[in-house]
Amino acid sequence: MSEKSKKKYTRYSAEFKRDAVRLVESEGLSVAQVARDLGVNVNSLHNWVRKHREENAPSDLTESERGELARLRRENRVLKEEREILKKAAAFFAKESK
C-alpha cells in the first residue's frame, strides 16, 4: 500500500462526540448539517447519535432481550438490502426481455 493510498483516521475525544451529539439532539440540527459544520464524516456522527440514543433510552428490556433486538435489527437490515437487490434484478431482467 503506498503512502498516498493510506487512509488517515481521526480520533475524536469523548467530549467532542458528546458536543456533536448535543447539537443534533438539543439544537434540533440535522446530522448532515452538524457533520458538515464540524468537518466530521456523516456516518460517524450517525453512529454517535445512535449509540447515545441507545444508551440513554429508558428500557425495560433484559440484556438477552436487547441482544435479540440487536440481532433482529441486523437481520431486518440485511433482508431489506436483499429485497432491494431483487427489485433491481427483476427490473433489469424485465427490461432485457422486451
C-alpha positions in Angstrom: 0.0 0.0 0.0 1.5 3.3 -1.0 1.7 6.4 1.3 -0.9 8.2 -0.8 -3.5 5.4 -0.6 -3.3 5.0 3.2 -6.4 6.4 4.9 -5.9 8.7 7.8 -8.3 8.1 10.6 -9.1 10.9 13.0 -9.8 10.1 16.7 -12.3 12.3 18.3 -12.4 12.9 22.1 -15.4 11.8 24.1 -16.2 15.4 24.8 -16.2 16.3 21.1 -18.5 13.5 20.4 -20.8 14.5 23.2 -20.9 18.1 22.0 -21.7 17.0 18.4 -24.5 14.7 19.6 -25.9 17.6 21.7 -26.1 19.8 18.7 -28.2 17.2 16.9 -30.3 16.3 20.0 -30.8 19.6 21.7 -30.4 22.2 19.0 -32.6 20.3 16.5 -30.0 20.5 13.8 -29.8 17.7 11.2 -27.0 15.1 11.4 -25.8 16.1 7.9 -25.6 19.8 8.8 -23.7 19.3 12.1 -21.3 16.9 10.3 -20.7 19.4 7.6 -20.2 22.2 10.1 -17.8 20.2 12.2 -16.0 18.5 9.3 -16.9 15.1 10.6 -18.0 12.1 8.5 -21.8 11.9 8.4 -21.8 8.2 9.1 -19.6 8.6 12.1 -21.9 11.2 13.6 -24.9 9.0 12.8 -23.2 6.2 14.8 -22.5 8.5 17.7 -26.1 9.7 17.8 -27.5 6.2 17.6 -25.2 5.0 20.3 -26.2 7.9 22.5 -29.9 7.2 22.0 -29.5 3.5 22.7 -27.5 4.2 25.9 -30.0 6.8 27.2 -33.3 5.3 26.1 -35.4 4.1 29.0 -35.7 0.4 28.7 -37.4 -2.4 30.5 -35.6 -4.9 28.3 -33.3 -7.5 29.8 -29.8 -8.0 28.5 -30.8 -11.0 26.5 -33.8 -9.2 25.0 -31.5 -6.3 24.0 -29.2 -8.8 22.3 -32.1 -10.4 20.5 -33.4 -7.0 19.4 -30.0 -6.0 18.0 -29.8 -9.3 16.2 -33.3 -8.8 14.7 -32.5 -5.3 13.6 -29.3 -6.5 11.8 -31.3 -9.3 10.2 -34.0 -6.8 9.2 -31.4 -4.5 7.6 -29.9 -7.4 5.6 -33.4 -8.6 4.4 -34.2 -5.0 3.2 -30.9 -4.9 1.3 -31.6 -8.2 -0.3 -35.1 -7.1 -1.2 -33.7 -4.0 -2.9 -31.2 -6.1 -4.9 -34.0 -8.5 -6.0 -36.1 -5.5 -7.1 -33.3 -4.2 -9.2 -32.6 -7.6 -10.7 -36.3 -8.1 -11.6 -36.4 -4.7 -13.2 -33.2 -5.4 -15.2 -34.5 -8.8 -16.4 -37.9 -7.3 -17.3 -36.2 -4.7 -19.4 -33.9 -7.2 -21.1 -36.9 -9.4 -22.1 -38.6 -6.7 -24.1 
